[in-house]
């Protein structure tokens, strides 16, 4: 699950297995029950000066990172 409520970076969460990316709604983010059912929560490495990205931008960056990970 992609969320800002974790210290794990997406690059550290990617591995050799196939994964599914779960993102939340614009504004509220992921529902608590949805987060609870994710195997791992990860975040994008963004500046402390930026609160968050909109969900479509975050998903695009995460999908690109996943596609180029080579796992």
N, CA, C and O atoms as a Tripos MOL2 file, in Angstrom:
@<TRIPOS>MOLECULE
protein
  284   283    71     0     0
PROTEIN
NO_CHARGES

@<TRIPOS>ATOM
      1 N           0.8300   -1.1800    0.0000 N.3       1 UNK1
      2 CA          0.0000    0.0000    0.0000 C.3       1 UNK1
      3 C           0.8740    1.2430    0.0000 C.2       1 UNK1
      4 O           1.8520    1.3120    0.7450 O.2       1 UNK1
      5 N           0.5420    2.2040   -0.8070 N.am      2 UNK2
      6 CA          1.3080    3.4450   -0.8960 C.3       2 UNK2
      7 C           0.6810    4.4740    0.0370 C.2       2 UNK2
      8 O          -0.4630    4.8870   -0.1530 O.2       2 UNK2
      9 N           1.4470    4.8830    1.0490 N.am      3 UNK3
     10 CA          0.9340    5.8100    2.0520 C.3       3 UNK3
     11 C           2.0810    6.6250    2.6280 C.2       3 UNK3
     12 O           3.2370    6.2070    2.5760 O.2       3 UNK3
     13 N           1.7640    7.7570    3.1620 N.am      4 UNK4
     14 CA          2.7650    8.5560    3.8410 C.3       4 UNK4
     15 C           2.8990    8.2070    5.3070 C.2       4 UNK4
     16 O           3.7230    8.7880    6.0140 O.2       4 UNK4
     17 N           2.0880    7.2550    5.7760 N.am      5 UNK5
     18 CA          2.0600    6.8860    7.1890 C.3       5 UNK5
     19 C           2.9980    5.7340    7.5000 C.2       5 UNK5
     20 O           2.6270    4.8180    8.2350 O.2       5 UNK5
     21 N           4.1960    5.7630    6.9590 N.am      6 UNK6
     22 CA          5.1840    4.7100    7.1970 C.3       6 UNK6
     23 C           6.5770    5.2910    7.0010 C.2       6 UNK6
     24 O           6.7340    6.3510    6.3960 O.2       6 UNK6
     25 N           7.5660    4.6080    7.5030 N.am      7 UNK7
     26 CA          8.9530    5.0240    7.2900 C.3       7 UNK7
     27 C           9.6090    4.2150    6.1620 C.2       7 UNK7
     28 O          10.7040    4.5570    5.7140 O.2       7 UNK7
     29 N           8.9470    3.1470    5.7010 N.am      8 UNK8
     30 CA          9.4980    2.2850    4.6620 C.3       8 UNK8
     31 C           9.3870    2.9580    3.2980 C.2       8 UNK8
     32 O           8.3000    3.3570    2.8810 O.2       8 UNK8
     33 N          10.5090    3.0800    2.6130 N.am      9 UNK9
     34 CA         10.4960    3.6580    1.2750 C.3       9 UNK9
     35 C          10.0870    2.5990    0.2620 C.2       9 UNK9
     36 O          10.3270    1.4090    0.4660 O.2       9 UNK9
     37 N           9.4710    3.0350   -0.8260 N.am     10 UNK10
     38 CA          9.0250    2.1080   -1.8610 C.3      10 UNK10
     39 C          10.1830    1.2630   -2.3710 C.2      10 UNK10
     40 O          10.0170    0.0630   -2.5920 O.2      10 UNK10
     41 N          11.3440    1.8590   -2.5590 N.am     11 UNK11
     42 CA         12.4950    1.1060   -3.0710 C.3      11 UNK11
     43 C          12.8830   -0.0420   -2.1380 C.2      11 UNK11
     44 O          13.3690   -1.0750   -2.5980 O.2      11 UNK11
     45 N          12.6750    0.1310   -0.8450 N.am     12 UNK12
     46 CA         12.9810   -0.9300    0.1240 C.3      12 UNK12
     47 C          11.9050   -2.0100    0.1590 C.2      12 UNK12
     48 O          12.1660   -3.1320    0.5950 O.2      12 UNK12
     49 N          10.7090   -1.6820   -0.2930 N.am     13 UNK13
     50 CA          9.6000   -2.6320   -0.2650 C.3      13 UNK13
     51 C           9.5410   -3.5030   -1.5160 C.2      13 UNK13
     52 O           8.9250   -4.5690   -1.5050 O.2      13 UNK13
     53 N          10.1780   -3.0520   -2.5890 N.am     14 UNK14
     54 CA         10.1430   -3.8080   -3.8320 C.3      14 UNK14
     55 C          11.0520   -5.0240   -3.7310 C.2      14 UNK14
     56 O          12.1670   -4.9430   -3.2150 O.2      14 UNK14
     57 N          10.5680   -6.1270   -4.2210 N.am     15 UNK15
     58 CA         11.3520   -7.3540   -4.1950 C.3      15 UNK15
     59 C          11.1720   -8.1240   -5.4820 C.2      15 UNK15
     60 O          10.6660   -7.5800   -6.4630 O.2      15 UNK15
     61 N          11.5790   -9.3840   -5.4950 N.am     16 UNK16
     62 CA         11.5130  -10.1760   -6.7190 C.3      16 UNK16
     63 C          10.1090  -10.6820   -7.0670 C.2      16 UNK16
     64 O           9.8520  -11.0630   -8.2090 O.2      16 UNK16
     65 N           9.2120  -10.6870   -6.0930 N.am     17 UNK17
     66 CA          7.8620  -11.2040   -6.3570 C.3      17 UNK17
     67 C           7.0080  -10.1560   -7.0590 C.2      17 UNK17
     68 O           7.2700   -8.9570   -6.9720 O.2      17 UNK17
     69 N           5.9880  -10.6320   -7.7500 N.am     18 UNK18
     70 CA          5.0220   -9.7270   -8.3690 C.3      18 UNK18
     71 C           4.2130   -9.0820   -7.2620 C.2      18 UNK18
     72 O           3.8590   -9.7320   -6.2790 O.2      18 UNK18
     73 N           3.9240   -7.8050   -7.4260 N.am     19 UNK19
     74 CA          3.1790   -7.1020   -6.3960 C.3      19 UNK19
     75 C           2.0190   -6.3360   -7.0020 C.2      19 UNK19
     76 O           1.9850   -6.0670   -8.2020 O.2      19 UNK19
     77 N           1.0850   -5.9970   -6.1590 N.am     20 UNK20
     78 CA         -0.0360   -5.1350   -6.5330 C.3      20 UNK20
     79 C           0.1430   -3.8200   -5.7990 C.2      20 UNK20
     80 O           0.5340   -3.8080   -4.6310 O.2      20 UNK20
     81 N          -0.1350   -2.7290   -6.4620 N.am     21 UNK21
     82 CA         -0.0330   -1.4110   -5.8530 C.3      21 UNK21
     83 C          -1.4160   -0.9750   -5.3950 C.2      21 UNK21
     84 O          -2.3650   -0.9830   -6.1790 O.2      21 UNK21
     85 N          -1.5310   -0.5970   -4.1370 N.am     22 UNK22
     86 CA         -2.7960   -0.1220   -3.5870 C.3      22 UNK22
     87 C          -2.6000    1.3380   -3.1990 C.2      22 UNK22
     88 O          -1.6710    1.6700   -2.4620 O.2      22 UNK22
     89 N          -3.4740    2.2080   -3.6960 N.am     23 UNK23
     90 CA         -3.4200    3.6300   -3.3700 C.3      23 UNK23
     91 C          -4.7570    4.0610   -2.7930 C.2      23 UNK23
     92 O          -5.7760    3.4000   -2.9960 O.2      23 UNK23
     93 N          -4.7470    5.1560   -2.0830 N.am     24 UNK24
     94 CA         -5.9660    5.6530   -1.4560 C.3      24 UNK24
     95 C          -6.6470    6.7170   -2.2870 C.2      24 UNK24
     96 O          -6.2630    6.9960   -3.4230 O.2      24 UNK24
     97 N          -7.6510    7.2920   -1.6980 N.am     25 UNK25
     98 CA         -8.4280    8.3440   -2.3490 C.3      25 UNK25
     99 C          -7.7070    9.6840   -2.2200 C.2      25 UNK25
    100 O          -6.8880    9.8760   -1.3210 O.2      25 UNK25
    101 N          -8.0120   10.5790   -3.1020 N.am     26 UNK26
    102 CA         -7.4780   11.9320   -3.0390 C.3      26 UNK26
    103 C          -7.9400   12.5690   -1.7220 C.2      26 UNK26
    104 O          -9.1270   12.5320   -1.3980 O.2      26 UNK26
    105 N          -7.0260   13.1370   -0.9850 N.am     27 UNK27
    106 CA         -7.3920   13.8070    0.2640 C.3      27 UNK27
    107 C          -7.2720   12.9070    1.4720 C.2      27 UNK27
    108 O          -6.3310   13.0460    2.2540 O.2      27 UNK27
    109 N          -8.2150   11.9790    1.6440 N.am     28 UNK28
    110 CA         -8.2410   11.1230    2.8330 C.3      28 UNK28
    111 C          -7.1800   10.0370    2.8010 C.2      28 UNK28
    112 O          -6.7880    9.5310    3.8530 O.2      28 UNK28
    113 N          -6.7190    9.6780    1.6470 N.am     29 UNK29
    114 CA         -5.7610    8.5790    1.5370 C.3      29 UNK29
    115 C          -6.4470    7.2360    1.6310 C.2      29 UNK29
    116 O          -7.6330    7.1030    1.3280 O.2      29 UNK29
    117 N          -5.6910    6.2460    2.0530 N.am     30 UNK30
    118 CA         -6.2080    4.8920    2.1450 C.3      30 UNK30
    119 C          -7.0310    4.7040    3.4140 C.2      30 UNK30
    120 O          -6.6850    5.2380    4.4680 O.2      30 UNK30
    121 N          -8.0950    3.9610    3.3150 N.am     31 UNK31
    122 CA         -8.8910    3.6460    4.4950 C.3      31 UNK31
    123 C          -8.0880    2.7520    5.4310 C.2      31 UNK31
    124 O          -7.2510    1.9650    4.9900 O.2      31 UNK31
    125 N          -8.3510    2.8810    6.7110 N.am     32 UNK32
    126 CA         -7.6180    2.1160    7.7240 C.3      32 UNK32
    127 C          -7.7380    0.6170    7.4810 C.2      32 UNK32
    128 O          -6.7540   -0.1100    7.6180 O.2      32 UNK32
    129 N          -8.9140    0.1500    7.1260 N.am     33 UNK33
    130 CA         -9.1230   -1.2840    6.8830 C.3      33 UNK33
    131 C          -8.3360   -1.7420    5.6580 C.2      33 UNK33
    132 O          -7.8210   -2.8590    5.6320 O.2      33 UNK33
    133 N          -8.2420   -0.8930    4.6550 N.am     34 UNK34
    134 CA         -7.4600   -1.2310    3.4630 C.3      34 UNK34
    135 C          -5.9850   -1.3290    3.8250 C.2      34 UNK34
    136 O          -5.3150   -2.2840    3.4300 O.2      34 UNK34
    137 N          -5.4710   -0.3570    4.5680 N.am     35 UNK35
    138 CA         -4.0750   -0.3970    5.0070 C.3      35 UNK35
    139 C          -3.7900   -1.6640    5.8040 C.2      35 UNK35
    140 O          -2.7350   -2.2780    5.6480 O.2      35 UNK35
    141 N          -4.7290   -2.0510    6.6530 N.am     36 UNK36
    142 CA         -4.5350   -3.2250    7.5030 C.3      36 UNK36
    143 C          -4.4110   -4.5110    6.6930 C.2      36 UNK36
    144 O          -3.8160   -5.4790    7.1660 O.2      36 UNK36
    145 N          -4.9620   -4.5380    5.4780 N.am     37 UNK37
    146 CA         -4.9170   -5.7440    4.6510 C.3      37 UNK37
    147 C          -3.7570   -5.7540    3.6570 C.2      37 UNK37
    148 O          -3.6110   -6.7090    2.8940 O.2      37 UNK37
    149 N          -2.9450   -4.7250    3.6560 N.am     38 UNK38
    150 CA         -1.7620   -4.6990    2.7900 C.3      38 UNK38
    151 C          -0.6270   -5.4630    3.4730 C.2      38 UNK38
    152 O          -0.4670   -5.3850    4.6910 O.2      38 UNK38
    153 N           0.1460   -6.1890    2.6990 N.am     39 UNK39
    154 CA          1.2900   -6.9190    3.2500 C.3      39 UNK39
    155 C           2.3720   -5.9670    3.7390 C.2      39 UNK39
    156 O           3.0450   -6.2400    4.7340 O.2      39 UNK39
    157 N           2.5360   -4.8540    3.0400 N.am     40 UNK40
    158 CA          3.5430   -3.8700    3.4320 C.3      40 UNK40
    159 C           3.0760   -2.4910    2.9950 C.2      40 UNK40
    160 O           2.4340   -2.3420    1.9550 O.2      40 UNK40
    161 N           3.4000   -1.4910    3.7940 N.am     41 UNK41
    162 CA          3.1010   -0.0980    3.4600 C.3      41 UNK41
    163 C           4.4120    0.5860    3.1190 C.2      41 UNK41
    164 O           5.4240    0.3760    3.7870 O.2      41 UNK41
    165 N           4.3910    1.4050    2.0770 N.am     42 UNK42
    166 CA          5.5940    2.0980    1.6450 C.3      42 UNK42
    167 C           5.2430    3.5120    1.2170 C.2      42 UNK42
    168 O           4.0910    3.8300    0.9220 O.2      42 UNK42
    169 N           6.2800    4.3560    1.1900 N.am     43 UNK43
    170 CA          6.0760    5.7360    0.7700 C.3      43 UNK43
    171 C           7.1150    6.1150   -0.2680 C.2      43 UNK43
    172 O           8.1520    5.4640   -0.4040 O.2      43 UNK43
    173 N           6.8170    7.1800   -0.9960 N.am     44 UNK44
    174 CA          7.7610    7.7280   -1.9530 C.3      44 UNK44
    175 C           8.7200    8.6590   -1.2200 C.2      44 UNK44
    176 O           8.3210    9.3230   -0.2640 O.2      44 UNK44
    177 N           9.9620    8.7170   -1.6480 N.am     45 UNK45
    178 CA         10.9090    9.6320   -1.0100 C.3      45 UNK45
    179 C          10.7200   11.0540   -1.5350 C.2      45 UNK45
    180 O          11.2720   11.4200   -2.5720 O.2      45 UNK45
    181 N           9.9410   11.8440   -0.8150 N.am     46 UNK46
    182 CA          9.7140   13.2280   -1.2220 C.3      46 UNK46
    183 C          10.2650   14.1660   -0.1480 C.2      46 UNK46
    184 O          10.4980   13.7570    0.9900 O.2      46 UNK46
    185 N          10.4640   15.3940   -0.5150 N.am     47 UNK47
    186 CA         11.0200   16.3990    0.3800 C.3      47 UNK47
    187 C          10.1180   16.6170    1.5900 C.2      47 UNK47
    188 O           8.8970   16.4930    1.4910 O.2      47 UNK47
    189 N          10.7140   16.9390    2.7180 N.am     48 UNK48
    190 CA          9.9560   17.2690    3.9230 C.3      48 UNK48
    191 C           9.1240   18.5340    3.7250 C.2      48 UNK48
    192 O           8.1650   18.7760    4.4590 O.2      48 UNK48
    193 N           9.4930   19.3330    2.7370 N.am     49 UNK49
    194 CA          8.7650   20.5730    2.4590 C.3      49 UNK49
    195 C           7.4860   20.3250    1.6570 C.2      49 UNK49
    196 O           6.6760   21.2340    1.4770 O.2      49 UNK49
    197 N           7.3100   19.0900    1.1770 N.am     50 UNK50
    198 CA          6.1140   18.7300    0.4150 C.3      50 UNK50
    199 C           5.2750   17.7950    1.2760 C.2      50 UNK50
    200 O           5.7500   16.7440    1.7060 O.2      50 UNK50
    201 N           4.0340   18.1780    1.5230 N.am     51 UNK51
    202 CA          3.1690   17.3500    2.3750 C.3      51 UNK51
    203 C           2.8220   16.0340    1.6990 C.2      51 UNK51
    204 O           2.9420   14.9710    2.3070 O.2      51 UNK51
    205 N           2.3930   16.1010    0.4470 N.am     52 UNK52
    206 CA          2.0170   14.8910   -0.2830 C.3      52 UNK52
    207 C           1.8760   15.2170   -1.7630 C.2      52 UNK52
    208 O           1.9100   16.3770   -2.1720 O.2      52 UNK52
    209 N           1.7160   14.1620   -2.5520 N.am     53 UNK53
    210 CA          1.4390   14.3000   -3.9850 C.3      53 UNK53
    211 C           0.0050   13.8770   -4.2240 C.2      53 UNK53
    212 O          -0.5590   13.1250   -3.4300 O.2      53 UNK53
    213 N          -0.5960   14.3520   -5.3150 N.am     54 UNK54
    214 CA         -1.9400   13.8410   -5.5810 C.3      54 UNK54
    215 C          -1.8250   12.3820   -6.0030 C.2      54 UNK54
    216 O          -0.7660   11.9310   -6.4400 O.2      54 UNK54
    217 N          -2.9100   11.6610   -5.8690 N.am     55 UNK55
    218 CA         -2.8670   10.2030   -6.0160 C.3      55 UNK55
    219 C          -2.4480    9.7800   -7.4220 C.2      55 UNK55
    220 O          -1.7650    8.7660   -7.5640 O.2      55 UNK55
    221 N          -2.8260   10.5070   -8.4530 N.am     56 UNK56
    222 CA         -2.4350   10.0980   -9.8080 C.3      56 UNK56
    223 C          -0.9430   10.2810  -10.0280 C.2      56 UNK56
    224 O          -0.3150    9.4440  -10.6750 O.2      56 UNK56
    225 N          -0.3590   11.3580   -9.5060 N.am     57 UNK57
    226 CA          1.0880   11.5500   -9.6260 C.3      57 UNK57
    227 C           1.8480   10.5150   -8.8080 C.2      57 UNK57
    228 O           2.8380    9.9590   -9.2830 O.2      57 UNK57
    229 N           1.4050   10.2550   -7.6050 N.am     58 UNK58
    230 CA          2.0620    9.2620   -6.7540 C.3      58 UNK58
    231 C           2.0010    7.8730   -7.3990 C.2      58 UNK58
    232 O           2.9920    7.1420   -7.4010 O.2      58 UNK58
    233 N           0.8460    7.5170   -7.9390 N.am     59 UNK59
    234 CA          0.6960    6.2140   -8.5890 C.3      59 UNK59
    235 C           1.6010    6.1060   -9.8140 C.2      59 UNK59
    236 O           2.2150    5.0640  -10.0410 O.2      59 UNK59
    237 N           1.6850    7.1690  -10.5990 N.am     60 UNK60
    238 CA          2.5370    7.1530  -11.7910 C.3      60 UNK60
    239 C           4.0030    6.9550  -11.4090 C.2      60 UNK60
    240 O           4.7050    6.1620  -12.0360 O.2      60 UNK60
    241 N           4.4630    7.6630  -10.3930 N.am     61 UNK61
    242 CA          5.8500    7.5300   -9.9430 C.3      61 UNK61
    243 C           6.1000    6.1190   -9.4140 C.2      61 UNK61
    244 O           7.1250    5.5120   -9.7230 O.2      61 UNK61
    245 N           5.1730    5.6020   -8.6230 N.am     62 UNK62
    246 CA          5.3230    4.2610   -8.0600 C.3      62 UNK62
    247 C           5.3230    3.1970   -9.1500 C.2      62 UNK62
    248 O           6.1300    2.2690   -9.1030 O.2      62 UNK62
    249 N           4.4390    3.3130  -10.1230 N.am     63 UNK63
    250 CA          4.3910    2.3380  -11.2130 C.3      63 UNK63
    251 C           5.6740    2.3740  -12.0340 C.2      63 UNK63
    252 O           6.1710    1.3250  -12.4450 O.2      63 UNK63
    253 N           6.2140    3.5570  -12.2780 N.am     64 UNK64
    254 CA          7.4770    3.6760  -12.9940 C.3      64 UNK64
    255 C           8.6010    3.0120  -12.1960 C.2      64 UNK64
    256 O           9.4100    2.2720  -12.7570 O.2      64 UNK64
    257 N           8.6500    3.2750  -10.8910 N.am     65 UNK65
    258 CA          9.6690    2.6580  -10.0470 C.3      65 UNK65
    259 C           9.5440    1.1320  -10.0570 C.2      65 UNK65
    260 O          10.5500    0.4230  -10.0990 O.2      65 UNK65
    261 N           8.3270    0.6410  -10.0170 N.am     66 UNK66
    262 CA          8.1060   -0.7920  -10.0430 C.3      66 UNK66
    263 C           8.5340   -1.3960  -11.3810 C.2      66 UNK66
    264 O           9.1320   -2.4710  -11.4170 O.2      66 UNK66
    265 N           8.2310   -0.7110  -12.4670 N.am     67 UNK67
    266 CA          8.5520   -1.2100  -13.8070 C.3      67 UNK67
    267 C          10.0510   -1.2350  -14.0710 C.2      67 UNK67
    268 O          10.5380   -2.0860  -14.8150 O.2      67 UNK67
    269 N          10.7790   -0.3100  -13.4680 N.am     68 UNK68
    270 CA         12.2160   -0.2250  -13.7100 C.3      68 UNK68
    271 C          13.0390   -0.8780  -12.6160 C.2      68 UNK68
    272 O          14.2680   -0.8420  -12.6580 O.2      68 UNK68
    273 N          12.3800   -1.4690  -11.6470 N.am     69 UNK69
    274 CA         13.0690   -2.0860  -10.5040 C.3      69 UNK69
    275 C          13.8910   -3.2950  -10.9190 C.2      69 UNK69
    276 O          14.9730   -3.5280  -10.3810 O.2      69 UNK69
    277 N          13.3850   -4.0580  -11.8670 N.am     70 UNK70
    278 CA         14.1150   -5.2360  -12.3330 C.3      70 UNK70
    279 C          13.9500   -6.4620  -11.4590 C.2      70 UNK70
    280 O          14.7320   -7.4090  -11.5460 O.2      70 UNK70
    281 N          12.9280   -6.4410  -10.6140 N.am     71 UNK71
    282 CA         12.7160   -7.5770   -9.7140 C.3      71 UNK71
    283 C          11.8670   -8.6450  -10.2950 C.2      71 UNK71
    284 O          11.6120   -9.6560   -9.6400 O.2      71 UNK71
@<TRIPOS>BOND
     1     1     2 1
     2     2     3 1
     3     3     4 2
     4     3     5 am
     5     5     6 1
     6     6     7 1
     7     7     8 2
     8     7     9 am
     9     9    10 1
    10    10    11 1
    11    11    12 2
    12    11    13 am
    13    13    14 1
    14    14    15 1
    15    15    16 2
    16    15    17 am
    17    17    18 1
    18    18    19 1
    19    19    20 2
    20    19    21 am
    21    21    22 1
    22    22    23 1
    23    23    24 2
    24    23    25 am
    25    25    26 1
    26    26    27 1
    27    27    28 2
    28    27    29 am
    29    29    30 1
    30    30    31 1
    31    31    32 2
    32    31    33 am
    33    33    34 1
    34    34    35 1
    35    35    36 2
    36    35    37 am
    37    37    38 1
    38    38    39 1
    39    39    40 2
    40    39    41 am
    41    41    42 1
    42    42    43 1
    43    43    44 2
    44    43    45 am
    45    45    46 1
    46    46    47 1
    47    47    48 2
    48    47    49 am
    49    49    50 1
    50    50    51 1
    51    51    52 2
    52    51    53 am
    53    53    54 1
    54    54    55 1
    55    55    56 2
    56    55    57 am
    57    57    58 1
    58    58    59 1
    59    59    60 2
    60    59    61 am
    61    61    62 1
    62    62    63 1
    63    63    64 2
    64    63    65 am
    65    65    66 1
    66    66    67 1
    67    67    68 2
    68    67    69 am
    69    69    70 1
    70    70    71 1
    71    71    72 2
    72    71    73 am
    73    73    74 1
    74    74    75 1
    75    75    76 2
    76    75    77 am
    77    77    78 1
    78    78    79 1
    79    79    80 2
    80    79    81 am
    81    81    82 1
    82    82    83 1
    83    83    84 2
    84    83    85 am
    85    85    86 1
    86    86    87 1
    87    87    88 2
    88    87    89 am
    89    89    90 1
    90    90    91 1
    91    91    92 2
    92    91    93 am
    93    93    94 1
    94    94    95 1
    95    95    96 2
    96    95    97 am
    97    97    98 1
    98    98    99 1
    99    99   100 2
   100    99   101 am
   101   101   102 1
   102   102   103 1
   103   103   104 2
   104   103   105 am
   105   105   106 1
   106   106   107 1
   107   107   108 2
   108   107   109 am
   109   109   110 1
   110   110   111 1
   111   111   112 2
   112   111   113 am
   113   113   114 1
   114   114   115 1
   115   115   116 2
   116   115   117 am
   117   117   118 1
   118   118   119 1
   119   119   120 2
   120   119   121 am
   121   121   122 1
   122   122   123 1
   123   123   124 2
   124   123   125 am
   125   125   126 1
   126   126   127 1
   127   127   128 2
   128   127   129 am
   129   129   130 1
   130   130   131 1
   131   131   132 2
   132   131   133 am
   133   133   134 1
   134   134   135 1
   135   135   136 2
   136   135   137 am
   137   137   138 1
   138   138   139 1
   139   139   140 2
   140   139   141 am
   141   141   142 1
   142   142   143 1
   143   143   144 2
   144   143   145 am
   145   145   146 1
   146   146   147 1
   147   147   148 2
   148   147   149 am
   149   149   150 1
   150   150   151 1
   151   151   152 2
   152   151   153 am
   153   153   154 1
   154   154   155 1
   155   155   156 2
   156   155   157 am
   157   157   158 1
   158   158   159 1
   159   159   160 2
   160   159   161 am
   161   161   162 1
   162   162   163 1
   163   163   164 2
   164   163   165 am
   165   165   166 1
   166   166   167 1
   167   167   168 2
   168   167   169 am
   169   169   170 1
   170   170   171 1
   171   171   172 2
   172   171   173 am
   173   173   174 1
   174   174   175 1
   175   175   176 2
   176   175   177 am
   177   177   178 1
   178   178   179 1
   179   179   180 2
   180   179   181 am
   181   181   182 1
   182   182   183 1
   183   183   184 2
   184   183   185 am
   185   185   186 1
   186   186   187 1
   187   187   188 2
   188   187   189 am
   189   189   190 1
   190   190   191 1
   191   191   192 2
   192   191   193 am
   193   193   194 1
   194   194   195 1
   195   195   196 2
   196   195   197 am
   197   197   198 1
   198   198   199 1
   199   199   200 2
   200   199   201 am
   201   201   202 1
   202   202   203 1
   203   203   204 2
   204   203   205 am
   205   205   206 1
   206   206   207 1
   207   207   208 2
   208   207   209 am
   209   209   210 1
   210   210   211 1
   211   211   212 2
   212   211   213 am
   213   213   214 1
   214   214   215 1
   215   215   216 2
   216   215   217 am
   217   217   218 1
   218   218   219 1
   219   219   220 2
   220   219   221 am
   221   221   222 1
   222   222   223 1
   223   223   224 2
   224   223   225 am
   225   225   226 1
   226   226   227 1
   227   227   228 2
   228   227   229 am
   229   229   230 1
   230   230   231 1
   231   231   232 2
   232   231   233 am
   233   233   234 1
   234   234   235 1
   235   235   236 2
   236   235   237 am
   237   237   238 1
   238   238   239 1
   239   239   240 2
   240   239   241 am
   241   241   242 1
   242   242   243 1
   243   243   244 2
   244   243   245 am
   245   245   246 1
   246   246   247 1
   247   247   248 2
   248   247   249 am
   249   249   250 1
   250   250   251 1
   251   251   252 2
   252   251   253 am
   253   253   254 1
   254   254   255 1
   255   255   256 2
   256   255   257 am
   257   257   258 1
   258   258   259 1
   259   259   260 2
   260   259   261 am
   261   261   262 1
   262   262   263 1
   263   263   264 2
   264   263   265 am
   265   265   266 1
   266   266   267 1
   267   267   268 2
   268   267   269 am
   269   269   270 1
   270   270   271 1
   271   271   272 2
   272   271   273 am
   273   273   274 1
   274   274   275 1
   275   275   276 2
   276   275   277 am
   277   277   278 1
   278   278   279 1
   279   279   280 2
   280   279   281 am
   281   281   282 1
   282   282   283 1
   283   283   284 2
@<TRIPOS>SUBSTRUCTURE
     1 UNK1         2 RESIDUE 1 A UNK
     2 UNK2         6 RESIDUE 1 A UNK
     3 UNK3        10 RESIDUE 1 A UNK
     4 UNK4        14 RESIDUE 1 A UNK
     5 UNK5        18 RESIDUE 1 A UNK
     6 UNK6        22 RESIDUE 1 A UNK
     7 UNK7        26 RESIDUE 1 A UNK
     8 UNK8        30 RESIDUE 1 A UNK
     9 UNK9        34 RESIDUE 1 A UNK
    10 UNK10       38 RESIDUE 1 A UNK
    11 UNK11       42 RESIDUE 1 A UNK
    12 UNK12       46 RESIDUE 1 A UNK
    13 UNK13       50 RESIDUE 1 A UNK
    14 UNK14       54 RESIDUE 1 A UNK
    15 UNK15       58 RESIDUE 1 A UNK
    16 UNK16       62 RESIDUE 1 A UNK
    17 UNK17       66 RESIDUE 1 A UNK
    18 UNK18       70 RESIDUE 1 A UNK
    19 UNK19       74 RESIDUE 1 A UNK
    20 UNK20       78 RESIDUE 1 A UNK
    21 UNK21       82 RESIDUE 1 A UNK
    22 UNK22       86 RESIDUE 1 A UNK
    23 UNK23       90 RESIDUE 1 A UNK
    24 UNK24       94 RESIDUE 1 A UNK
    25 UNK25       98 RESIDUE 1 A UNK
    26 UNK26      102 RESIDUE 1 A UNK
    27 UNK27      106 RESIDUE 1 A UNK
    28 UNK28      110 RESIDUE 1 A UNK
    29 UNK29      114 RESIDUE 1 A UNK
    30 UNK30      118 RESIDUE 1 A UNK
    31 UNK31      122 RESIDUE 1 A UNK
    32 UNK32      126 RESIDUE 1 A UNK
    33 UNK33      130 RESIDUE 1 A UNK
    34 UNK34      134 RESIDUE 1 A UNK
    35 UNK35      138 RESIDUE 1 A UNK
    36 UNK36      142 RESIDUE 1 A UNK
    37 UNK37      146 RESIDUE 1 A UNK
    38 UNK38      150 RESIDUE 1 A UNK
    39 UNK39      154 RESIDUE 1 A UNK
    40 UNK40      158 RESIDUE 1 A UNK
    41 UNK41      162 RESIDUE 1 A UNK
    42 UNK42      166 RESIDUE 1 A UNK
    43 UNK43      170 RESIDUE 1 A UNK
    44 UNK44      174 RESIDUE 1 A UNK
    45 UNK45      178 RESIDUE 1 A UNK
    46 UNK46      182 RESIDUE 1 A UNK
    47 UNK47      186 RESIDUE 1 A UNK
    48 UNK48      190 RESIDUE 1 A UNK
    49 UNK49      194 RESIDUE 1 A UNK
    50 UNK50      198 RESIDUE 1 A UNK
    51 UNK51      202 RESIDUE 1 A UNK
    52 UNK52      206 RESIDUE 1 A UNK
    53 UNK53      210 RESIDUE 1 A UNK
    54 UNK54      214 RESIDUE 1 A UNK
    55 UNK55      218 RESIDUE 1 A UNK
    56 UNK56      222 RESIDUE 1 A UNK
    57 UNK57      226 RESIDUE 1 A UNK
    58 UNK58      230 RESIDUE 1 A UNK
    59 UNK59      234 RESIDUE 1 A UNK
    60 UNK60      238 RESIDUE 1 A UNK
    61 UNK61      242 RESIDUE 1 A UNK
    62 UNK62      246 RESIDUE 1 A UNK
    63 UNK63      250 RESIDUE 1 A UNK
    64 UNK64      254 RESIDUE 1 A UNK
    65 UNK65      258 RESIDUE 1 A UNK
    66 UNK66      262 RESIDUE 1 A UNK
    67 UNK67      266 RESIDUE 1 A UNK
    68 UNK68      270 RESIDUE 1 A UNK
    69 UNK69      274 RESIDUE 1 A UNK
    70 UNK70      278 RESIDUE 1 A UNK
    71 UNK71      282 RESIDUE 1 A UNK
